[in-house]
Amino acid sequence: MDLKDQLKNLFPDHEPEPEVLETEESKELWIQKEPMICKFEKRKGKPTTIIEGYTGDQEDFKILAKEIKTKLSVGGSFKDESIIIQGDYRDKIMDILKQKGFKVKRVGG
């Protein structure tokens, strides 16, 4: 006898509500008119790609950062209203952002 059967025995009149899970993909990101800046830097001798200039909600920017990191299978972080990705992935990141409808400007190199 599992947990659902036990709960049905305790509360025979209860009708369970269907579970609705909100995924991050279902949330629409705010698309801005100004281009986002995608630049390359070396920090402590290691290459990093930095994305700046998002003027929407900070939570949307964090969701975007997570999505980029998972698509590229790389590490990174979200700090001071910028996304920091480990490695030089400017071209791939710019393609991902353009597919989502963002305008992207490449800075440096």
N, CA, C and O atoms as a GROMACS GRO file, in nm:
protein
  436
    1MET      N    1   0.086  -0.117   0.000
    1MET     CA    2   0.000   0.000   0.000
    1MET      C    3   0.091   0.124   0.000
    1MET      O    4   0.171   0.144   0.091
    2ASP      N    5   0.077   0.206  -0.103
    2ASP     CA    6   0.162   0.324  -0.109
    2ASP      C    7   0.092   0.444  -0.045
    2ASP      O    8  -0.019   0.432   0.007
    3LEU      N    9   0.158   0.556  -0.049
    3LEU     CA   10   0.112   0.676   0.020
    3LEU      C   11  -0.023   0.726  -0.036
    3LEU      O   12  -0.108   0.770   0.041
    4LYS      N   13  -0.042   0.719  -0.166
    4LYS     CA   14  -0.168   0.767  -0.224
    4LYS      C   15  -0.286   0.682  -0.176
    4LYS      O   16  -0.393   0.736  -0.146
    5ASP      N   17  -0.265   0.552  -0.167
    5ASP     CA   18  -0.373   0.465  -0.118
    5ASP      C   19  -0.404   0.494   0.028
    5ASP      O   20  -0.521   0.494   0.067
    6GLN      N   21  -0.302   0.519   0.107
    6GLN     CA   22  -0.324   0.550   0.248
    6GLN      C   23  -0.401   0.681   0.264
    6GLN      O   24  -0.490   0.692   0.348
    7LEU      N   25  -0.364   0.781   0.183
    7LEU     CA   26  -0.434   0.908   0.190
    7LEU      C   27  -0.579   0.895   0.145
    7LEU      O   28  -0.668   0.960   0.200
    8LYS      N   29  -0.604   0.810   0.044
    8LYS     CA   30  -0.742   0.787   0.000
    8LYS      C   31  -0.825   0.721   0.108
    8LYS      O   32  -0.944   0.751   0.122
    9ASN      N   33  -0.764   0.632   0.187
    9ASN     CA   34  -0.836   0.568   0.298
    9ASN      C   35  -0.868   0.670   0.408
    9ASN      O   36  -0.974   0.664   0.469
   10LEU      N   37  -0.774   0.762   0.432
   10LEU     CA   38  -0.797   0.863   0.535
   10LEU      C   39  -0.898   0.969   0.492
   10LEU      O   40  -0.980   1.014   0.571
   11PHE      N   41  -0.889   1.010   0.364
   11PHE     CA   42  -0.976   1.116   0.312
   11PHE      C   43  -1.047   1.066   0.186
   11PHE      O   44  -1.004   1.099   0.075
   12PRO      N   45  -1.154   0.988   0.201
   12PRO     CA   46  -1.219   0.930   0.083
   12PRO      C   47  -1.290   1.032  -0.006
   12PRO      O   48  -1.309   1.005  -0.125
   13ASP      N   49  -1.328   1.148   0.047
   13ASP     CA   50  -1.402   1.246  -0.032
   13ASP      C   51  -1.311   1.344  -0.106
   13ASP      O   52  -1.358   1.422  -0.189
   14HIS      N   53  -1.182   1.340  -0.078
   14HIS     CA   54  -1.089   1.437  -0.137
   14HIS      C   55  -1.061   1.405  -0.284
   14HIS      O   56  -1.032   1.291  -0.320
   15GLU      N   57  -1.071   1.508  -0.367
   15GLU     CA   58  -1.036   1.496  -0.508
   15GLU      C   59  -0.901   1.564  -0.529
   15GLU      O   60  -0.891   1.685  -0.506
   16PRO      N   61  -0.798   1.493  -0.570
   16PRO     CA   62  -0.667   1.557  -0.589
   16PRO      C   63  -0.669   1.652  -0.708
   16PRO      O   64  -0.729   1.624  -0.811
   17GLU      N   65  -0.601   1.766  -0.691
   17GLU     CA   66  -0.592   1.865  -0.797
   17GLU      C   67  -0.478   1.825  -0.891
   17GLU      O   68  -0.376   1.774  -0.846
   18PRO      N   69  -0.495   1.848  -1.019
   18PRO     CA   70  -0.386   1.816  -1.112
   18PRO      C   71  -0.267   1.910  -1.087
   18PRO      O   72  -0.284   2.030  -1.064
   19GLU      N   73  -0.148   1.853  -1.091
   19GLU     CA   74  -0.028   1.932  -1.064
   19GLU      C   75   0.012   2.008  -1.190
   19GLU      O   76   0.017   1.952  -1.299
   20VAL      N   77   0.040   2.136  -1.172
   20VAL     CA   78   0.085   2.220  -1.282
   20VAL      C   79   0.223   2.272  -1.243
   20VAL      O   80   0.237   2.350  -1.148
   21LEU      N   81   0.322   2.229  -1.316
   21LEU     CA   82   0.458   2.272  -1.289
   21LEU      C   83   0.495   2.380  -1.390
   21LEU      O   84   0.479   2.362  -1.510
   22GLU      N   85   0.545   2.492  -1.340
   22GLU     CA   86   0.587   2.600  -1.428
   22GLU      C   87   0.734   2.580  -1.459
   22GLU      O   88   0.817   2.576  -1.368
   23THR      N   89   0.765   2.566  -1.584
   23THR     CA   90   0.904   2.548  -1.624
   23THR      C   91   0.963   2.682  -1.664
   23THR      O   92   0.890   2.778  -1.692
   24GLU      N   93   1.094   2.686  -1.667
   24GLU     CA   94   1.161   2.810  -1.702
   24GLU      C   95   1.141   2.844  -1.850
   24GLU      O   96   1.141   2.961  -1.888
   25GLU      N   97   1.124   2.740  -1.933
   25GLU     CA   98   1.105   2.764  -2.075
   25GLU      C   99   0.969   2.827  -2.105
   25GLU      O  100   0.953   2.895  -2.206
   26SER      N  101   0.871   2.804  -2.016
   26SER     CA  102   0.738   2.856  -2.042
   26SER      C  103   0.729   3.006  -2.016
   26SER      O  104   0.635   3.071  -2.061
   27LYS      N  105   0.824   3.061  -1.945
   27LYS     CA  106   0.822   3.203  -1.915
   27LYS      C  107   0.883   3.280  -2.031
   27LYS      O  108   0.990   3.246  -2.081
   28GLU      N  109   0.814   3.385  -2.074
   28GLU     CA  110   0.861   3.467  -2.183
   28GLU      C  111   0.962   3.569  -2.132
   28GLU      O  112   0.938   3.635  -2.030
   29LEU      N  113   1.074   3.581  -2.201
   29LEU     CA  114   1.174   3.680  -2.165
   29LEU      C  115   1.138   3.812  -2.234
   29LEU      O  116   1.084   3.815  -2.344
   30TRP      N  117   1.170   3.922  -2.165
   30TRP     CA  118   1.145   4.054  -2.221
   30TRP      C  119   1.254   4.085  -2.323
   30TRP      O  120   1.372   4.080  -2.291
   31ILE      N  121   1.213   4.118  -2.445
   31ILE     CA  122   1.307   4.150  -2.553
   31ILE      C  123   1.322   4.302  -2.557
   31ILE      O  124   1.224   4.375  -2.565
   32GLN      N  125   1.446   4.347  -2.552
   32GLN     CA  126   1.472   4.490  -2.547
   32GLN      C  127   1.511   4.542  -2.684
   32GLN      O  128   1.545   4.466  -2.774
   33LYS      N  129   1.506   4.674  -2.700
   33LYS     CA  130   1.540   4.736  -2.828
   33LYS      C  131   1.690   4.760  -2.840
   33LYS      O  132   1.746   4.748  -2.949
   34GLU      N  133   1.756   4.794  -2.729
   34GLU     CA  134   1.899   4.819  -2.732
   34GLU      C  135   1.974   4.686  -2.741
   34GLU      O  136   1.928   4.586  -2.686
   35PRO      N  137   2.088   4.684  -2.811
   35PRO     CA  138   2.161   4.557  -2.822
   35PRO      C  139   2.233   4.522  -2.691
   35PRO      O  140   2.278   4.610  -2.617
   36MET      N  141   2.243   4.392  -2.666
   36MET     CA  142   2.322   4.344  -2.553
   36MET      C  143   2.467   4.338  -2.599
   36MET      O  144   2.494   4.317  -2.717
   37ILE      N  145   2.560   4.354  -2.506
   37ILE     CA  146   2.702   4.356  -2.539
   37ILE      C  147   2.762   4.222  -2.501
   37ILE      O  148   2.749   4.175  -2.388
   38CYS      N  149   2.830   4.161  -2.598
   38CYS     CA  150   2.897   4.033  -2.577
   38CYS      C  151   3.046   4.059  -2.598
   38CYS      O  152   3.090   4.087  -2.709
   39LYS      N  153   3.125   4.049  -2.490
   39LYS     CA  154   3.267   4.081  -2.503
   39LYS      C  155   3.353   3.970  -2.445
   39LYS      O  156   3.306   3.887  -2.368
   40PHE      N  157   3.479   3.972  -2.483
   40PHE     CA  158   3.577   3.872  -2.444
   40PHE      C  159   3.681   3.938  -2.355
   40PHE      O  160   3.732   4.045  -2.386
   41GLU      N  161   3.713   3.872  -2.244
   41GLU     CA  162   3.817   3.921  -2.154
   41GLU      C  163   3.900   3.804  -2.105
   41GLU      O  164   3.856   3.689  -2.109
   42LYS      N  165   4.020   3.834  -2.060
   42LYS     CA  166   4.099   3.733  -1.992
   42LYS      C  167   4.105   3.774  -1.846
   42LYS      O  168   4.150   3.884  -1.812
   43ARG      N  169   4.061   3.684  -1.760
   43ARG     CA  170   4.064   3.710  -1.616
   43ARG      C  171   4.153   3.604  -1.553
   43ARG      O  172   4.127   3.484  -1.564
   44LYS      N  173   4.257   3.649  -1.488
   44LYS     CA  174   4.356   3.561  -1.426
   44LYS      C  175   4.414   3.464  -1.529
   44LYS      O  176   4.438   3.347  -1.499
   45GLY      N  177   4.434   3.513  -1.651
   45GLY     CA  178   4.493   3.434  -1.757
   45GLY      C  179   4.399   3.339  -1.827
   45GLY      O  180   4.440   3.268  -1.919
   46LYS      N  181   4.273   3.335  -1.787
   46LYS     CA  182   4.177   3.243  -1.847
   46LYS      C  183   4.074   3.320  -1.929
   46LYS      O  184   4.030   3.428  -1.887
   47PRO      N  185   4.033   3.266  -2.045
   47PRO     CA  186   3.936   3.337  -2.129
   47PRO      C  187   3.795   3.333  -2.069
   47PRO      O  188   3.751   3.230  -2.019
   48THR      N  189   3.727   3.445  -2.075
   48THR     CA  190   3.588   3.452  -2.030
   48THR      C  191   3.507   3.536  -2.129
   48THR      O  192   3.558   3.629  -2.191
   49THR      N  193   3.382   3.500  -2.143
   49THR     CA  194   3.289   3.575  -2.226
   49THR      C  195   3.190   3.644  -2.133
   49THR      O  196   3.134   3.580  -2.044
   50ILE      N  197   3.169   3.773  -2.153
   50ILE     CA  198   3.082   3.851  -2.065
   50ILE      C  199   2.968   3.910  -2.147
   50ILE      O  200   2.989   3.968  -2.253
   51ILE      N  201   2.847   3.893  -2.096
   51ILE     CA  202   2.727   3.947  -2.161
   51ILE      C  203   2.668   4.052  -2.069
   51ILE      O  204   2.640   4.024  -1.952
   52GLU      N  205   2.650   4.173  -2.120
   52GLU     CA  206   2.600   4.285  -2.041
   52GLU      C  207   2.493   4.358  -2.120
   52GLU      O  208   2.474   4.337  -2.240
   53GLY      N  209   2.423   4.446  -2.050
   53GLY     CA  210   2.330   4.538  -2.116
   53GLY      C  211   2.186   4.494  -2.120
   53GLY      O  212   2.109   4.548  -2.199
   54TYR      N  213   2.145   4.397  -2.039
   54TYR     CA  214   2.005   4.357  -2.036
   54TYR      C  215   1.929   4.452  -1.944
   54TYR      O  216   1.968   4.471  -1.828
   55THR      N  217   1.823   4.513  -1.995
   55THR     CA  218   1.751   4.614  -1.916
   55THR      C  219   1.621   4.561  -1.858
   55THR      O  220   1.545   4.638  -1.798
   56GLY      N  221   1.594   4.432  -1.874
   56GLY     CA  222   1.471   4.374  -1.820
   56GLY      C  223   1.486   4.336  -1.674
   56GLY      O  224   1.573   4.386  -1.604
   57ASP      N  225   1.399   4.245  -1.630
   57ASP     CA  226   1.398   4.198  -1.493
   57ASP      C  227   1.522   4.114  -1.465
   57ASP      O  228   1.569   4.041  -1.553
   58GLN      N  229   1.576   4.125  -1.344
   58GLN     CA  230   1.697   4.052  -1.307
   58GLN      C  231   1.673   3.901  -1.306
   58GLN      O  232   1.763   3.824  -1.340
   59GLU      N  233   1.554   3.858  -1.269
   59GLU     CA  234   1.521   3.715  -1.269
   59GLU      C  235   1.522   3.659  -1.411
   59GLU      O  236   1.567   3.546  -1.432
   60ASP      N  237   1.473   3.737  -1.508
   60ASP     CA  238   1.477   3.693  -1.648
   60ASP      C  239   1.620   3.676  -1.696
   60ASP      O  240   1.651   3.582  -1.770
   61PHE      N  241   1.707   3.766  -1.653
   61PHE     CA  242   1.849   3.760  -1.693
   61PHE      C  243   1.915   3.636  -1.632
   61PHE      O  244   2.000   3.574  -1.696
   62LYS      N  245   1.876   3.600  -1.509
   62LYS     CA  246   1.930   3.479  -1.446
   62LYS      C  247   1.883   3.354  -1.520
   62LYS      O  248   1.960   3.259  -1.538
   63ILE      N  249   1.757   3.353  -1.563
   63ILE     CA  250   1.704   3.241  -1.640
   63ILE      C  251   1.779   3.228  -1.772
   63ILE      O  252   1.811   3.118  -1.815
   64LEU      N  253   1.806   3.342  -1.837
   64LEU     CA  254   1.881   3.343  -1.961
   64LEU      C  255   2.022   3.290  -1.940
   64LEU      O  256   2.075   3.216  -2.023
   65ALA      N  257   2.085   3.329  -1.829
   65ALA     CA  258   2.220   3.282  -1.798
   65ALA      C  259   2.222   3.131  -1.781
   65ALA      O  260   2.310   3.063  -1.832
   66LYS      N  261   2.124   3.078  -1.709
   66LYS     CA  262   2.118   2.934  -1.687
   66LYS      C  263   2.097   2.859  -1.818
   66LYS      O  264   2.157   2.754  -1.841
   67GLU      N  265   2.012   2.914  -1.904
   67GLU     CA  266   1.985   2.849  -2.032
   67GLU      C  267   2.109   2.847  -2.121
   67GLU      O  268   2.136   2.746  -2.186
   68ILE      N  269   2.184   2.956  -2.124
   68ILE     CA  270   2.307   2.962  -2.204
   68ILE      C  271   2.409   2.862  -2.150
   68ILE      O  272   2.474   2.792  -2.228
   69LYS      N  273   2.423   2.856  -2.019
   69LYS     CA  274   2.520   2.764  -1.960
   69LYS      C  275   2.485   2.618  -1.990
   69LYS      O  276   2.574   2.538  -2.015
   70THR      N  277   2.358   2.584  -1.986
   70THR     CA  278   2.319   2.445  -2.012
   70THR      C  279   2.331   2.411  -2.160
   70THR      O  280   2.370   2.299  -2.194
   71LYS      N  281   2.299   2.504  -2.250
   71LYS     CA  282   2.311   2.476  -2.393
   71LYS      C  283   2.457   2.458  -2.434
   71LYS      O  284   2.487   2.375  -2.519
   72LEU      N  285   2.547   2.535  -2.374
   72LEU     CA  286   2.688   2.526  -2.409
   72LEU      C  287   2.764   2.426  -2.322
   72LEU      O  288   2.879   2.393  -2.352
   73SER      N  289   2.701   2.377  -2.217
   73SER     CA  290   2.764   2.283  -2.122
   73SER      C  291   2.894   2.340  -2.065
   73SER      O  292   2.998   2.274  -2.064
   74VAL      N  293   2.887   2.464  -2.019
   74VAL     CA  294   3.002   2.530  -1.960
   74VAL      C  295   2.964   2.589  -1.825
   74VAL      O  296   2.846   2.598  -1.791
   75GLY      N  297   3.064   2.629  -1.751
   75GLY     CA  298   3.040   2.694  -1.623
   75GLY      C  299   3.028   2.844  -1.642
   75GLY      O  300   3.063   2.898  -1.747
   76GLY      N  301   2.979   2.908  -1.540
   76GLY     CA  302   2.964   3.052  -1.546
   76GLY      C  303   2.891   3.102  -1.425
   76GLY      O  304   2.854   3.025  -1.336
   77SER      N  305   2.869   3.233  -1.421
   77SER     CA  306   2.799   3.291  -1.307
   77SER      C  307   2.725   3.416  -1.352
   77SER      O  308   2.741   3.464  -1.464
   78PHE      N  309   2.643   3.466  -1.261
   78PHE     CA  310   2.569   3.590  -1.282
   78PHE      C  311   2.613   3.686  -1.173
   78PHE      O  312   2.588   3.662  -1.055
   79LYS      N  313   2.680   3.796  -1.211
   79LYS     CA  314   2.730   3.892  -1.114
   79LYS      C  315   2.714   4.033  -1.168
   79LYS      O  316   2.738   4.059  -1.286
   80ASP      N  317   2.675   4.124  -1.080
   80ASP     CA  318   2.670   4.268  -1.114
   80ASP      C  319   2.602   4.294  -1.247
   80ASP      O  320   2.654   4.368  -1.331
   81GLU      N  321   2.484   4.235  -1.267
   81GLU     CA  322   2.404   4.254  -1.387
   81GLU      C  323   2.478   4.215  -1.514
   81GLU      O  324   2.459   4.277  -1.619
   82SER      N  325   2.563   4.113  -1.506
   82SER     CA  326   2.630   4.059  -1.624
   82SER      C  327   2.644   3.908  -1.609
   82SER      O  328   2.652   3.856  -1.498
   83ILE      N  329   2.645   3.840  -1.722
   83ILE     CA  330   2.664   3.696  -1.724
   83ILE      C  331   2.810   3.670  -1.760
   83ILE      O  332   2.860   3.722  -1.860
   84ILE      N  333   2.877   3.590  -1.680
   84ILE     CA  334   3.016   3.556  -1.705
   84ILE      C  335   3.022   3.407  -1.741
   84ILE      O  336   2.986   3.322  -1.659
   85ILE      N  337   3.067   3.376  -1.862
   85ILE     CA  338   3.077   3.240  -1.911
   85ILE      C  339   3.224   3.203  -1.923
   85ILE      O  340   3.304   3.282  -1.975
   86GLN      N  341   3.261   3.084  -1.876
   86GLN     CA  342   3.399   3.038  -1.884
   86GLN      C  343   3.430   2.996  -2.027
   86GLN      O  344   3.364   2.909  -2.082
   87GLY      N  345   3.531   3.058  -2.086
   87GLY     CA  346   3.573   3.025  -2.221
   87GLY      C  347   3.528   3.130  -2.321
   87GLY      O  348   3.448   3.218  -2.290
   88ASP      N  349   3.583   3.119  -2.444
   88ASP     CA  350   3.550   3.214  -2.550
   88ASP      C  351   3.440   3.152  -2.637
   88ASP      O  352   3.469   3.075  -2.729
   89TYR      N  353   3.314   3.187  -2.608
   89TYR     CA  354   3.199   3.135  -2.680
   89TYR      C  355   3.115   3.247  -2.740
   89TYR      O  356   2.993   3.236  -2.748
   90ARG      N  357   3.181   3.355  -2.781
   90ARG     CA  358   3.105   3.471  -2.829
   90ARG      C  359   3.014   3.438  -2.946
   90ARG      O  360   2.897   3.476  -2.947
   91ASP      N  361   3.066   3.366  -3.045
   91ASP     CA  362   2.986   3.336  -3.165
   91ASP      C  363   2.864   3.250  -3.130
   91ASP      O  364   2.753   3.277  -3.176
   92LYS      N  365   2.885   3.146  -3.050
   92LYS     CA  366   2.775   3.057  -3.014
   92LYS      C  367   2.671   3.130  -2.928
   92LYS      O  368   2.551   3.111  -2.947
   93ILE      N  369   2.717   3.212  -2.835
   93ILE     CA  370   2.625   3.287  -2.749
   93ILE      C  371   2.545   3.388  -2.832
   93ILE      O  372   2.425   3.405  -2.811
   94MET      N  373   2.613   3.454  -2.926
   94MET     CA  374   2.543   3.550  -3.010
   94MET      C  375   2.437   3.481  -3.096
   94MET      O  376   2.329   3.537  -3.118
   95ASP      N  377   2.465   3.360  -3.144
   95ASP     CA  378   2.366   3.285  -3.221
   95ASP      C  379   2.245   3.249  -3.134
   95ASP      O  380   2.130   3.262  -3.178
   96ILE      N  381   2.272   3.203  -3.010
   96ILE     CA  382   2.163   3.167  -2.919
   96ILE      C  383   2.074   3.289  -2.891
   96ILE      O  384   1.952   3.279  -2.894
   97LEU      N  385   2.137   3.403  -2.863
   97LEU     CA  386   2.061   3.523  -2.831
   97LEU      C  387   1.983   3.574  -2.952
   97LEU      O  388   1.871   3.623  -2.938
   98LYS      N  389   2.042   3.564  -3.072
   98LYS     CA  390   1.971   3.609  -3.192
   98LYS      C  391   1.851   3.520  -3.221
   98LYS      O  392   1.748   3.569  -3.266
   99GLN      N  393   1.862   3.390  -3.194
   99GLN     CA  394   1.749   3.299  -3.213
   99GLN      C  395   1.634   3.335  -3.118
   99GLN      O  396   1.518   3.315  -3.152
  100LYS      N  397   1.668   3.387  -3.000
  100LYS     CA  398   1.565   3.426  -2.904
  100LYS      C  399   1.505   3.563  -2.937
  100LYS      O  400   1.404   3.601  -2.878
  101GLY      N  401   1.566   3.637  -3.030
  101GLY     CA  402   1.511   3.766  -3.071
  101GLY      C  403   1.586   3.886  -3.017
  101GLY      O  404   1.542   3.999  -3.038
  102PHE      N  405   1.697   3.864  -2.949
  102PHE     CA  406   1.776   3.975  -2.895
  102PHE      C  407   1.867   4.033  -3.002
  102PHE      O  408   1.907   3.963  -3.096
  103LYS      N  409   1.900   4.160  -2.988
  103LYS     CA  410   2.003   4.222  -3.070
  103LYS      C  411   2.132   4.214  -2.991
  103LYS      O  412   2.135   4.246  -2.872
  104VAL      N  413   2.239   4.172  -3.056
  104VAL     CA  414   2.366   4.151  -2.986
  104VAL      C  415   2.476   4.228  -3.059
  104VAL      O  416   2.482   4.229  -3.182
  105LYS      N  417   2.562   4.291  -2.982
  105LYS     CA  418   2.675   4.364  -3.036
  105LYS      C  419   2.803   4.301  -2.986
  105LYS      O  420   2.820   4.282  -2.866
  106ARG      N  421   2.894   4.269  -3.076
  106ARG     CA  422   3.021   4.206  -3.041
  106ARG      C  423   3.124   4.316  -3.011
  106ARG      O  424   3.142   4.408  -3.091
  107VAL      N  425   3.190   4.304  -2.896
  107VAL     CA  426   3.288   4.404  -2.855
  107VAL      C  427   3.420   4.333  -2.830
  107VAL      O  428   3.425   4.229  -2.764
  108GLY      N  429   3.527   4.389  -2.884
  108GLY     CA  430   3.661   4.336  -2.860
  108GLY      C  431   3.695   4.219  -2.948
  108GLY      O  432   3.636   4.111  -2.936
  109GLY      N  433   3.790   4.238  -3.037
  109GLY     CA  434   3.843   4.128  -3.120
  109GLY      C  435   3.756   4.084  -3.224
  109GLY      O  436   3.790   3.993  -3.299
   0.00000   0.00000   0.00000
